[in-house]
Amino acid sequence: MPEENALSREDMEKLTLEEAFEGVDRTIDELSGDIPLERSFALYKEGMELLKYCDEKLKAVEQQILIMNEEGELNEFQ
């Protein structure tokens, strides 16, 4: 049975990058407390999914960043 707080991939994709990082912070805070082992496994899994999502979002943004060369032309960030 999935945890009531678990995010589906569909829900996760609606998050902004900032919201996803806040989710990671909340997960870390909860993992720092005294929680049952089963809950800690579920939180760990959700935290890892959020981190993966954040990494994907950051890579997508990185590919879209443009830099200006000396002639004033825009080139994709590499």
CYANA upper distance limits for C-alpha pairs under 8 A (distance plus 0.5 A):
  2 PRO  CA      6 ALA  CA      7.29
  3 GLU  CA     42 ALA  CA      7.67
  6 ALA  CA     42 ALA  CA      8.38
  6 ALA  CA     46 GLU  CA      7.10
  7 LEU  CA     11 ASP  CA      6.36
  7 LEU  CA     12 MET  CA      6.60
  7 LEU  CA     46 GLU  CA      7.82
  8 SER  CA     12 MET  CA      6.63
  9 ARG  CA     13 GLU  CA      6.66
 10 GLU  CA     14 LYS  CA      7.34
 11 ASP  CA     15 LEU  CA      7.58
 12 MET  CA     20 ALA  CA      8.04
 12 MET  CA     50 LEU  CA      8.03
 12 MET  CA     53 TYR  CA      8.17
 13 GLU  CA     53 TYR  CA      8.38
 15 LEU  CA     19 GLU  CA      6.16
 15 LEU  CA     20 ALA  CA      6.49
 16 THR  CA     20 ALA  CA      6.75
 17 LEU  CA     21 PHE  CA      6.77
 17 LEU  CA     54 CYS  CA      6.70
 17 LEU  CA     57 LYS  CA      7.42
 18 GLU  CA     22 GLU  CA      6.71
 19 GLU  CA     23 GLY  CA      6.71
 20 ALA  CA     24 VAL  CA      6.87
 20 ALA  CA     50 LEU  CA      6.65
 20 ALA  CA     51 LEU  CA      8.40
 20 ALA  CA     53 TYR  CA      8.28
 20 ALA  CA     54 CYS  CA      7.09
 21 PHE  CA     25 ASP  CA      6.77
 21 PHE  CA     50 LEU  CA      8.10
 21 PHE  CA     51 LEU  CA      8.27
 21 PHE  CA     54 CYS  CA      7.69
 22 GLU  CA     26 ARG  CA      6.69
 23 GLY  CA     27 THR  CA      6.60
 23 GLY  CA     47 GLY  CA      8.14
 23 GLY  CA     50 LEU  CA      7.77
 24 VAL  CA     28 ILE  CA      6.71
 24 VAL  CA     47 GLY  CA      6.06
 24 VAL  CA     50 LEU  CA      6.89
 24 VAL  CA     51 LEU  CA      7.54
 25 ASP  CA     29 ASP  CA      6.68
 26 ARG  CA     30 GLU  CA      6.65
 27 THR  CA     31 LEU  CA      6.57
 27 THR  CA     43 LEU  CA      6.67
 27 THR  CA     44 TYR  CA      8.16
 27 THR  CA     46 GLU  CA      8.34
 27 THR  CA     47 GLY  CA      6.55
 28 ILE  CA     32 SER  CA      6.68
 28 ILE  CA     47 GLY  CA      8.23
 29 ASP  CA     33 GLY  CA      7.41
 30 GLU  CA     35 ILE  CA      8.29
 31 LEU  CA     35 ILE  CA      7.67
 31 LEU  CA     40 SER  CA      6.64
 31 LEU  CA     43 LEU  CA      7.51
 31 LEU  CA     44 TYR  CA      8.30
 35 ILE  CA     39 ARG  CA      6.98
 35 ILE  CA     40 SER  CA      7.02
 36 PRO  CA     40 SER  CA      6.85
 37 LEU  CA     41 PHE  CA      6.88
 38 GLU  CA     42 ALA  CA      6.91
 39 ARG  CA     43 LEU  CA      6.58
 40 SER  CA     44 TYR  CA      6.48
 41 PHE  CA     45 LYS  CA      6.70
 42 ALA  CA     46 GLU  CA      6.70
 43 LEU  CA     47 GLY  CA      6.43
 44 TYR  CA     48 MET  CA      6.65
 45 LYS  CA     49 GLU  CA      6.74
 46 GLU  CA     50 LEU  CA      6.68
 47 GLY  CA     51 LEU  CA      6.65
 48 MET  CA     52 LYS  CA      6.63
 49 GLU  CA     53 TYR  CA      6.66
 50 LEU  CA     54 CYS  CA      6.62
 51 LEU  CA     55 ASP  CA      6.62
 52 LYS  CA     56 GLU  CA      6.74
 53 TYR  CA     57 LYS  CA      6.71
 54 CYS  CA     58 LEU  CA      6.60
 55 ASP  CA     59 LYS  CA      6.65
 56 GLU  CA     60 ALA  CA      6.71
 57 LYS  CA     61 VAL  CA      6.77
 58 LEU  CA     62 GLU  CA      6.51
 59 LYS  CA     63 GLN  CA      6.77
 60 ALA  CA     64 GLN  CA      7.12
 61 VAL  CA     65 ILE  CA      6.92
 62 GLU  CA     77 PHE  CA      7.55
 63 GLN  CA     76 GLU  CA      7.54
 63 GLN  CA     77 PHE  CA      6.73
 63 GLN  CA     78 GLN  CA      7.87
 64 GLN  CA     76 GLU  CA      7.20
 64 GLN  CA     77 PHE  CA      7.58
 65 ILE  CA     76 GLU  CA      6.65
 65 ILE  CA     77 PHE  CA      5.88
 66 LEU  CA     74 LEU  CA      6.42
 66 LEU  CA     75 ASN  CA      5.91
 66 LEU  CA     76 GLU  CA      5.05
 66 LEU  CA     77 PHE  CA      5.71
 67 ILE  CA     74 LEU  CA      5.99
 67 ILE  CA     75 ASN  CA      5.86
 67 ILE  CA     76 GLU  CA      6.76
 67 ILE  CA     77 PHE  CA      6.44
 68 MET  CA     72 GLY  CA      6.01
 68 MET  CA     73 GLU  CA      5.92
 68 MET  CA     74 LEU  CA      5.01
 68 MET  CA     75 ASN  CA      6.70
 69 ASN  CA     73 GLU  CA      6.07
 69 ASN  CA     74 LEU  CA      6.94
 69 ASN  CA     75 ASN  CA      7.62
